[in-house]
Amino acid sequence: MLSRIQPKLKDGVTVPRSFEDYQVSVIEDGMPSGVTIERKA
């Protein structure tokens, strides 16, 4: 499951200092049945 989560540094960030310095993508296609993703703000 962790291979479906892809964190990437935002443009212009060389040294990350917080979660906001990342753009996080989640691959939802092809999820096994019964598995759900909940996004928290």
C-alpha positions as CSV (number, residue, x, y, z in Angstrom):
1,M,0.0,0.0,0.0
2,L,2.8,2.4,0.7
3,S,3.9,2.2,-2.9
4,R,0.7,4.1,-3.8
5,I,1.7,7.2,-1.8
6,Q,4.2,9.4,-3.6
7,P,5.6,12.4,-1.7
8,K,7.6,14.9,-3.8
9,L,9.3,18.1,-2.7
10,K,7.5,21.2,-4.0
11,D,9.3,23.4,-6.6
12,G,11.9,25.7,-5.0
13,V,12.2,23.6,-1.8
14,T,15.7,22.3,-1.2
15,V,15.6,21.6,2.5
16,P,12.2,20.5,3.7
17,R,11.2,21.8,7.1
18,S,7.5,20.8,7.3
19,F,4.8,18.7,5.7
20,E,3.7,21.7,3.7
21,D,7.0,21.5,1.8
22,Y,5.8,18.3,0.1
23,Q,3.2,17.6,-2.5
24,V,1.7,14.1,-1.8
25,S,0.0,12.1,-4.6
26,V,-2.0,9.0,-4.0
27,I,-2.6,6.4,-6.7
28,E,-6.2,5.3,-6.2
29,D,-6.7,3.3,-9.5
30,G,-6.8,-0.4,-9.0
31,M,-7.3,-0.4,-5.2
32,P,-8.2,-3.8,-3.9
33,S,-11.9,-4.3,-3.0
34,G,-12.7,-3.3,0.6
35,V,-9.9,-0.8,0.8
36,T,-10.8,2.8,1.2
37,I,-8.8,6.0,1.4
38,E,-9.8,8.8,3.8
39,R,-8.3,12.2,3.2
40,K,-7.8,14.4,6.2
41,A,-7.5,18.2,5.8
